Each structure stands twice: as C-alpha cells, then as structure tokens.
Amino acid sequence: MENLLWKVFALILTTIMIFIVPITLFYDRMDTVSYNVAYEAVNEFADESRELGVVNKYNYDRFMSKLNSTGISYDVDIEHYKKVYLPVLDDAGVETGEIRSVYEGVYDADIVSGIYEDDYVMEAGDMLYVQISNNTNTIGEIIKGKLTGVNASKGTIYARGGGMVHSNGSEWSSFLSKETKQRNFLLLQKFYLYRLQS
C-alpha cells in the first residue's frame, strides 16, 4: 500500500513537471517579452519627442501600435512640464527684479486631444515623461494566481521614460504644412536617429 502511494505521488509530481511548469515558464517568458517591447516603445517615443520637441500623431500612433502589439492593455500617462519664468516678489508683493523658473504641468488628456489637429509643441528646457502600466492581468499572472491561490496584481509591466526636451518644436513645426509634415516624417525620424548616434 505504501508503495502504491509513492507511485501516485510520483505520477502527480511528474505530471506537474511535464505539463504545468513548462506552460508557466512559457507565459513568464511572454510577459518578459511584452515588458521589453513596452519598455523600448516608451523610451523610443519619449526620446524622439524630446529630440524633435514635438508630440505628433505619427509618433504617438506608432507608439500605441507597438504597445498594442503585445496584446496587453495599458494605462498611458504623458506628462509635459513647461518651463515658465516668474518674477520674484518680496514680502510686500513687489517685484525684486529677479526671475525664477518653475515648471507647469500639462498632462496626457490635454496633450493627446490636440495632436490629431496639430502638433503638440514643446520648448527646449521643458521636461517630458511617459509612463505605462498594464491595467489587465497577463496570462502568466493569471496562471501563477491559479497555482498559488493568490490574486495577481495589475501593473506588473511598468515602464517610464523621458527627461529634458532638447530642441524647440516650433522651429520645425511652424514652417512645415501638414502635408509636408506627413511626407517628411520619415526624413525627420532619420534625422532624429542620426542625432542620437552622433
């Protein structure tokens, strides 16, 4: 009887090792690939927008297309901090003649809503940050949750990129018509990649 119990235990353990572990590892690897694709898309979009000084529908659509290619739904947050110069006031409320800089925040709803009509233009010295996190569970998270009995938490795929804007977007955005922007966007991308490599 004891020998039979060991055989049943060995059969269950073998089944787990042959079927469940490889499936779990496969979906873990898919989550890792999805993270890498999302991380690359975030940084490429943020770097391109900072280098050109513009968020436009072409680079935003390409960014969203790369995120959607992972098959996971994401919360996307874009934050632009405009550099604003304000006079310094003394205790009485009188200008001292000095100027200080502060950053005003503009967030994704305001940025994305207008890019399909016209480009969202930034100035050199502004800050742009892009972050994403998944808002649905991945298959790997669901399988781990079923095996361990613990509910998987959302937001395990998280990426953030951005920094200081390098050039004035108004320099290239104002002198090109919409048709010319559309035709020359690939040339602008090549220029951006060339500037990154040099």
N, C-alpha and C positions, 0 to 999 in steps of 0.2 A: 504493500500500500504506500509506504514512504517513497519507494522508487517511482511509483506512478505520479505522485505529487511533484517530484523533481522533474519528471518528463513534461508534465503540464506546464510547470513554471518555466522550463527551458523553451518550450514551444511558444509561450506568450512573449518571453523576452526576445526570442528570435524574430517573431512577427513584428515586434516594436522596432527592432534594429533594422530589419529589412525594408519595412514599408514606411513607418511613421518618421523615423529620423531623417531619411533622405528627403522626404517631402518637406519637412520643417526646414532643413538646411537649404533646399532649393528656394523656398519662399523668402527665407532670410537673405539669400543672395539677391533675389529680385528686389527686395527692399533696399539693399545696399546700392544696387544699380540705379534704382529710382532716385535715391538720395544724391548720387553722383551726378546724374543728369540734371536734377533740380538745382544743385549747388553750382554747376557750371552755367546753367541758364541764368541764374540770379546774378552771378558775377559778370557774365558777358554783357547782360543788359545794363547793369549798373555802370560798368566801366565804359561801355560805348556811349551811354547817355552823358556821363560825366565828361568824357573826352570831347564829344560834339557840343555839349552844353544844351542839348535838346532831348526831350522825350517826344517821339512822334509815333504815329500809328504803325509805321513799318517795323520799327524795332520792338514796340510793345506787342504787336501781333505775333512776331516771330518768337518773342519771349514766352507768351502764353501758349503758343503752339508746342514749344519744347516741353513746357510743364505738362500740358495735356497729353503728350506722347507717353508719359509714364503711366497713365491710366488711373491716377490718383487725383482727387480733388484737393485744391489748396486754397488757403486764405492768403491773399497777396496784399502786402502793405507797402506803399511807396510814400516816402517822407522827403519833402524838399524844404530845407531851411534857407530862406532868403537872408542874405546879409543886408542889414539896414543900419544906417548911420543916424544917430540921435545926438542932439546937443546935451551936454552935461549941465544939470541945474544945481544950484546951491540950495541951502535950506529954505531960502526965501522964495525959491521958484524962478530965480533969474539965471539966464544963461551965463556960464563962466567962460565961454569962448572955446572950450574943449569939446571934442566929439568922441563918442564911444560907439562901438559896433555891437549890435545884438543880432540874433537870428530869429526870424519869424517863421513859424511852421506852416506849410501847405501840405495837405495830405491827399491820399490816393483818390478820393472821390472828386476833389477839385481838379486834380491833375488829369485823370483818365477821362473825365467827362468832356473835356475840350479838345483832346488830341485828334479826334476824327474830323473836326472842322479846321483846326490849325495846330501847329506845333506848340508844345509847352516849352517855353524858352527860359533858360537859366543863365546866370551871370557867373563869371569866374570868381571864385572865393565862396560861392554858395556850397551847401552840403546836400548830398542826395544819398538816401539809404533805401534799400529794397530788402524786404524780408518775406519769407514764405514759411508756412507750416501746413501740414496736411490736416484737413478737417474731417476726414473719414479714416477709419481703420484700414490698414493694408491687410492683404490676405495672410501675410506672415504674422502680423499682430493677432489676427483672429484665431489662427491655428495655435499659437502659443497660449492664448487665453483659454481655448478649449482644453488644451493639455494640462495646463497648470491650475485652471479653475479661477484665475484672476482676470478680471476685465481689463482688456488692453486700453491704454490711454491714447487719445488722439494727440497729434502734434509731435510724433516721434521723428518725422522728417522735417527738419528746420534748417533754413539757410538764410544768411544775412550778408549783404554786400553793399559797398558804397564808399563814400568819402567826399573829398572836396572836388568841386567842379573845376575843370582845368581851363575851359575856354568860354567865351561869350557866345551863347547860342544865337544871339541876334545878328552876329556877324555873317553867318551863312544862311540863317532862316529868312532874313528880310530881303535879300537880293534875289532869291530864287522864287519863281512862281510854283504853284502846286504841281503842275505838270512836269516842270523841270526837276523838282524835288523827287518826284516819283521815278523819273528816268535816271536820275543821277544818284539815287540812293545807294546803289551797288558801288559806285565810284567813291562815295563818301565812306562806305564801310571799308573799302580797300585802303583809303587814306588813313582811317582810324587804325586799322591793323598795322599799317606801315609805321605810324607814330608810336604804337605800342612796342613794336620790335626794335625801334631805334633808340 
